[in-house]
Amino acid sequence: MRSALYDEEEKGISNSQEDISLNIQPKASILSVFSRLSYRPWYAIAEFVDNSTQSYISHADILDNSDDFEKLIVKVKYNADDNTLRITDNAYGMELDRFKDAILLDSKNESQSGRNEFGMGLKTAASWFGDVWSVQSTQYGSINRYYAQIDIPKLKLRNTNSIKIHKDNVGEKEHGTEIFIEKVSKKITGSRTIGKIRDLLSSMYRRDINSKNIEIWFNDEPIKFEEYNVLKNFRGTTWKKELDFDVFFRNEIYNVTGFVAIMNPGSFPKSGFALFRQDRVVVGGTDVNYKPIEIFGQAQSQISLKLFGELNMNDFPVNQAKDGFIWDDGLEDVFIETLKENIQEYIDIAKLSIKERMDETQFSDIVSEEIQKEVAETISTVFNEDKESCYARNVQTYEEQCVQEYISTVLNKEVEEEKVGKERSYVIPAPPLGNINFTVQWAIGNSQYWIEYEEIMTDRYEVVINIDHPFFMPFSKNEDFKRILEKFTLAFILSEREAKLASSQEGYIPSNVIKNYMNKFLEKLAKE
């Protein structure tokens, strides 16, 4: 059975046909041995995708400058009804010499580099999937199309190693390769298997897919890869670090580049390292990322939940199936040791649980400085707009929707009060008498008051805000809530001050005075 692309009637081409004999020595019976290789479907399919993508990469300068070429498209489709597997691409294609190399058992890729460095992928993967397979290809700029079928049972029955390569002509704009496998023995069925293939192909070719120059389709759907979220704004940094280091082993130098990062939120299936070679993942993917115990510890550790990265391993030897490295001679041990030395800080951060990170962050100098900056900017804006009439403004609706629900463990044991965080200073204009100065600090470990303040000098206040007050506990670890609380506290103290100044000689304060001043100050401090 020939490929659908082989139908010259459909193309409307008048062909000059020719058959070329090819001896595929050694004996074709060796092909049947490939069916017993320890492949997995996604790695076998990857052999075909490697050939397609490398064909494009090696000739991208030509194809990308062609008016008829937009991007590489590789399509893999398993048809359960007739039990066939078809792989097509619009890459550079092959002329006769390269076409023969793709079929001959003892022929290897001349360059011995790139993703198809061994030159055995097509033969081994096709024979692993089924006993009858064919290849068809046309090179860019050529009108020659070549087709050959390998029928292993028939070759064994006839005791022959000779096959026919059929040559005919196509239009000048035709180019690419198709592989068609009949009587597939490793059937691609079941949602779990299909999902696994999609996930791992997505991971393997993530850089190709995200380059926008290459599309890979599986069963009529494009494969996509979404980058993982990185931890940000912890200790004032984004936790992703570029890597470039050398591994020294037996007088050889193996260079490693890439990055390490902290995932947020964490994910056990997605964490770990993806090990690349030639920009294609060799080890890695959902649930199968590289997680040496010397770095990640136990399977359910915090490190195993959050530490991840991508490592380029072009200098390391890879096995023929391209699903692992040849490094059992001690090279892997030295690699792990060197990697660990270069990412120790990230290992330490990954060890921290979310609660530990929140406990550290909530009273950090960085958070204190950010809150001081925001509150001070608000004060500067609204109190200096018009000093002569700074309290005479129209009342506007006050809305704050920045309090987010935060669930945390309420302290179950009594602890001594402790001042935490950096002191924050604010200066508020108070015409015509001058300025009012505030020093504000947080406290924890006391549930008896929500604020305490003291006027240590005229118009100079020291303020303590009790974050552990039961009323605040559901929200007190939320940074937005702290900003609102700090503004509210300043408005409250200013209102009491103004109320005292407006009181009668007997010290009488009308019942609505503090409320009215609070409305005015909150209106000002609510402005962003």
Secondary structure, 3 states (H helix, E strand, C coil): CCCHHHCHHHHCCCCCCEEEEEECCCCCHHHHHHHHCCCCHHHHHHHHHHHHHHHHHHCHHHHCCCCCCCCEEEEEEEECCCCEEEEEECCCCCCHHHHHHHHCCCCCCCCCCCCCCCCCHHHHHHHHHEEEEEEEEECCCCCEEEEEEEEHHHHHHHCCCEEEEEEEECCCCCCEEEEEEEEECCCCCCHHHHHHHHHHHHHHCHHHHHCCCEEEEECCEECCCCCCCECCCECCECCEEEEEEEEEECCEEEEEEEEEEEECCCCCCCCEEEEEECCEEEECCCCCCECCHHHHCCCCCHHHHHEEEEEECCCCCECCCCCCECCCCCHHHHHHHHHHHHCHHHHHHHHCCHHHHHHHHCCCHHHHHHHHHHHHHHHHHHHCCCHHHCCCCCCCCCCCCCCCCCCCCCCCCCCCCEEEEEEEEEEEEECCCEEEEEEEEEEECCCCCCEEEEEEECCEEEEEEECCCCCCCCCCCCHHHHHHHHHHHHHHHHHHHHHHHCCCCCCCCCCCHHHHHHHHHHHHHCCC
